[in-house]
Amino acid sequence: MFTLALSMILVVLLVPYPVNAQQAEAPVYKDGDWWRVKVDLSRPAGVSVAPGLEQFPEYIVKFDAGKPIVLGIRGSESKQIAGALVLAMVLGRGEFRGDLLRFPMRLGLTWSGRVNFQPPGMQMRSTETQYEVQTWEKLKTAKGEFDAFRLEMNMIVPRGPKRPAPTEFRPHTYFYAPEIKAIVSYQELGSDIKVTSTLVDFNLAQ
């Protein structure tokens, strides 16, 4: 009995189990990896969020020749776009929202940065951002349930063109699933804007 119990303990200790470890290394992407997301956007008329984001209800981010490209999808229509915000919402890359992901990722990890931001009616400016890996959760999606890190990015932005303009605290909440190497849910919420991205399909190359 003692020998059996000892063997089970050794198996638990020796077999790697990343879910229990709650730490993720940087993903290695391959040509053929792709993710399809549905994007919902609400904002006042005349306020632009990112070039091209208002044009399509769904987007595909895929790797081709070692680089990610973004396709806007509407029905049977497919068009390649710059898609800086889409890349940020899916892969956490680019300058649009800074480094949304940092590796090795683990609970409690925090970092800071700066991003360029243009409030309505104002010139482009730089604002500080704060990031935190908060919890490890199970998240349901259209493609099943995944273990994911919940992260939050916060920034303080002005709400008008006049100086000194009132400011608001704008949170960005998102979930990164190491199993599929992507952000499966993203939400940016402000007093005059709401942007959400939700995973609807994906494929990982073998």
Buried (B, 14 or more C-beta within 10 A) or exposed (E): EEEEEEEEEEEEEEEEEEEEEBBBEEBEBEEEBBBBBBBEBEBEEEEEBBEBBEEBEBBBBBBEEEEBBBBBBEEEEEEEBEBBBBBBBBBBBBEBBBBBBBBEBBEEBEEEBEBEBEBBEBEEEEBEBBBBBBEBEEBEBEBEEBBBBBBBBBBEBBBEEEEEBEBBEBEBBBBBBBBBBBBBBBBBEBEEBBBBBBBBBBEBEE
